[in-house]
Amino acid sequence: MVTPEPVFDKPIQTGPFRSLRGTYFRESIVKSLLVLCGSLSIFTTLAIVVVLFFEASQFFRAGTVTCPQCRHAARSTLETAGQEIPCTECGHNLQMPAHISLWGFLTGTEWNPLIGKEQDKRFGVWALISGTLMVSFVAMLFALPLGLITAIYLSEYAHPKTRMILKPSLEVLAGIPTVVFGFFALTVITPTLQLPFFSWFLGEFNTYNALSAGIAVGILCLPIVSSLVEDALQAVPRSLREGAYGLGATKFDVSIKVVVPAALSGIISAFLLAVSRTVGETMIVALAAGSRPHLTLDPRDDTQTMTGWMVQMALGDVSNFDLAYLSMYAVAAVLFVMTLALTYVGNVVRWRFREVYQ
Amino acid sequence: MWEFSEKSIWDRGDIVEQGLVSFRRTRSRNLNKTLTFWDYDVLRCSLGESEHRDQNHLSSGDGHNFILGIKQLAAQRLDARRLNCALMIVLAVVVCGCADHVGTAYRQYLAESGLPSPNFELSGPVIIDGSSTVYPITEAAAANFKKVFPRVNVSVGKSGTGGGFKRFAVGETHISDASRPITFEEFQNCHNHDVRFLELPIAYDGLSIVVHPQNDFIHQLTIDQLKRIFLAGQSPQRWNDVDPSWPDTRIRIFAPGTDSGTFDYFVEVVCGKTGSIRSDISTSEDDSTIVNGVTGNPAAIGFFGAAYYFQNRDRLRVVPIVNPQTGKAVVPTSDSIERGDYAPFSRPLFIYVNLNTIHNAQLEQFVEFYLDRAANLATQVGYVPLPESVYQQARENFFDELAGTHYLMPDGQKRHGPVTEIYVRENLVK
């Protein structure tokens, strides 16, 4: 069949084109809705970051007082905090607030924004960071080995039928609200730790202690770790395993010497994800870890984590925008930077150590 | 003649190019970024290639027509966007309207429910300041009051009893909350500024010091011992640092939040005006945290309002406190708190009302409202209600507008004793 050459000698259009107004209208509505939904999370994140750092800067600004007469800003120091000091410019008496400085905040080890007079107040975030680190350390000590072993068992050893039972029950664990873990820590783990058997070689436990909170957070993280690690192990190609079997390796050799190293990037990123989860975990530590911020590495003692402090500030009657309330934002900013760094390191590790097969 | 539908518009690249250049020249930047399926359909129409050419007006598809088509297309798009914008605005208006409608419906619900119907006529300010201990009761009263009289603006401050009286004495506030009776200096200050006031007791506060039920070494505590345990400076870490006969176990202290009146009052009694409480204690706004903390450790000590001890008396042991005047150890009960035996940790709480402004309708209404509900509100926020006779006496004083205090003698000396004995008309000093 011969296609005739088109002839373009004269326009034959006699009226307007078919109107597509309605179609365009519907399309533009769909598009604006999609853009709206997509930008919502971005705007929320941006708003949170802006509020966080703005309020944190308010907190650090609260360490200075502006002279009402000459507008000279005087910074409160450890010596002058809480006293009436004449302004260096005009001599007007200024009531000094508590001592706050960025350096003192980031390096200080004493946290006491509430009790006592202005000169007794201390803002050293390491008292809270130590609590967070201790709880996270205990949780990781609990969740990482157990999660890894569970994942290896589920991925390499378990019969498919066993896995069909085990995996959903692990996921049930992940679905339990964290406040329940908090109560569990308070009403089961702590009394267990206070039994004579444990106190015989671990010593006396406080009602609120970092160890029980850490164990509860560890249980919380267990399903996250095991399911992420199991995904990583499952992604290792079958040919690697079969090659190892062909060389005469046992099942244990294959699991430990072939599959785990091959899935290392996935395992490490799962670990880091779990760590950032424990650092940000709030309800368990608020219920079970206590409310006495102090620099300690004794997991039997009560402590306060950064998130625990924020809960105390947000829930209490301290809503009058005083120093203690503002300090919540500074602590939150530190926590934000910590988790951001962890997520970033996790991504770097995942790209750097990624083993690509096929 | 028109049998070339397999031929795609891409084969007519020159025409498309020419059309787009023209399009870019004629229409705004935003409209020429992407071409959708529908645009291509129009293009195909303009090139005479559309399957829809039976229903549509056809063109022979030269460049001129294509340009015409694409201009039309751009105009249609612009219209659609304008329509979309208009629709969004209409939507926003409708949503706002709905919100307003919800508000109306809520008001209707309020009117239909058992709550007293809001009175929108009464308006004006009621300015309250003073003790942070009384603050919760007053705040509760104000919140309830605002439900009934939404246009009355009740502001409640908590600058402390002394700070409240400073403002009250110069007529800045209508009501002053007080966790102790007025002092002679404050009384005189009011007198100098011609401020006459009503003294109305509201509730009892009885602060309880509790330990673990198995604690077998603390049988009673004196104020001196409490000072040794709680005061900053010495901060003993072990019980035998406080008393050598007590065991060598770690002291764990659980205290109410630093914002609570209980904490302030305890600090005031134990640490005095100059000392401060040690900072290595666990504080929590949630009193059940204190209960759990003390029940979980035999070496723990804690304190809170009597109401929380009464709720948990099977899990905690309350420590009898030695009354410094009688030398007897007293356990807080409703009776001993009411009688004033449980000293120095029991005290009546007051509000002082400026009588010069009592004829402001909103203030009068508020005080009456407050007095009627004081017992309920006190229990709600964790204090002990006064005997009904005292409330009755307060109500009579309010209706008769009896100015003055009952807690000072004419020579300026303080009266001591239970509120039932002091709060009678004979003791009134103007």
Interface residues (C-beta under 8 A of the other chain):
Chain A: T3 P4 P6 V7 F8 D9 K10 P11 I12 Q13 T14 G15 P16 F17 R18 S19 L20 R21 T23 Y24 F25 E27 S28 I29 S32 N112 L114 I115 G116 K117 D120 L186 T190 P191 Q194 E204 N206 T207 Y208 G290 S291 R292 H294 D302 Q312 L315 G316 D317 V318
Chain B: M1 W2 E3 F4 E6 K7 T36 W38 D41 V42 C45 S46 G48 H52 Q55 N56 H57 L58 S59 S60 G61 D62 H64 N65 L68 G69 Q72 L73 Q76 R77 D79 A80 R81 L83 N84 L87 M88 A232 T249 R250 R252 G257 T258 D259 S260 S276 I277 R278 S279 D280 I281 S282 T283 S284 E285 D286 T289 N292 G293 T295 G296 N297 A300
